[in-house]
């Protein structure tokens, strides 16, 4: 039985490179976003909240 509720999502190579560039642009970004996965998770949560989704 699978108990992991996470889903793997493929993103474009271009977007991965843009995220890498943004994270590596400054020390602040590196501490705010320790990984690409963290960056994407936070971006999606922010987008859903802006669209009125109740994530609580």
PyMOL commands that set and color helices and strands:
alter all, ss='L'
color gray80, all
select helices_A, chain A and resi 13-24+27-32+36-50
alter helices_A, ss='H'
color red, helices_A
deselect
rebuild
show_as cartoon
